[in-house]
Structure formats: C-alpha cells, structure tokens
Amino acid sequence: MFKSLILITLLIIVSRFIGLPANFSPLLALAVFIPRLTDNLRIQYLLPVSIVAATNLFLEPVNALILITMLLVFLITPTVSRFSKSLFWGTISSVLIWHVVVNGSVWLASGGSLIETYAAAIPFDLKLAVSTGLYVGLFYYAEKFWMSYTQSSIKILDKRTN
C-alpha cells in the first residue's frame, strides 16, 4: 500500500511540473477515481488536496480565495464520485462543481460581469472536462490491468504487504 501511494503521489506531483496546460492535469481525475483505489477516507480527502496545496507553493501564485475554492473542490470531489457510483457522472459532476465554484470565486476576486466570467471560463473548463475524462479512463484501464495481473479484487491502496 505505502509503495503504491508514494508512486501515485509522485506521478501526480510530477505531472504538475512537466509543462502541461493548467487544465490538462490528472489531479481532478485522481480526486474522482480515488474512491476506487482505497476505502480510507483520510487518503481520499487529503491526498488530492495535499498535492494541490504543496505543489501550488512552487507554481505561479494564485489568489487566496481562488486557491481555497480549488482546495474545496478537490476536497468534495471524492464524496461526489463515491455517491454517484459512476466514473462518468463523477467526472461530469466534479467539472460542473469546478465550473460553478472556482469561477464564482474568480468573479468575486476580480469583479466584472458574473455571466461574462462564466462564459469566458467555458473553453478552459471544456478542456478540463476532456482531460479529466481521459485520465479517468486511463486510471480505469490501468486498474483493470492491475486487477487481472494480480488476480485480486482488493483496492490498490488498501493492499497490505507482509
């Protein structure tokens, strides 16, 4: 479990620094997918939030209100995903929550027209939806491969090594 957790964490952290666009990241997909990796609620909630908080220290500064709402989205996404019981609806729901909450905080921080703020965010958030869907699909097939390879139905981050 510990090795798998470290590997996943390092891969997601590296993805934040390799030059991908901000809206093409596996981070939201991890928040959607993590209930399939572990039943441990602390890991489900804290892993995505911790990665965002830690890596943002080294990335371009973000308004504090916007950062807090981003963290909130990453905090509630595992719950939304767990209750939707569908990776598709978990992905769609998390992107919609992102669109409403984060762009609402962008509007609060910068002012202007609320409708224009939401409209201007649509291209960014559509790319976020596509990338999140692609990464969720990648995680899903990686999980299927791992489960067939190990002949186990135990969640990857819940495995105990002797």
Disulfide bonds with the S-S distance in Angstrom:
none
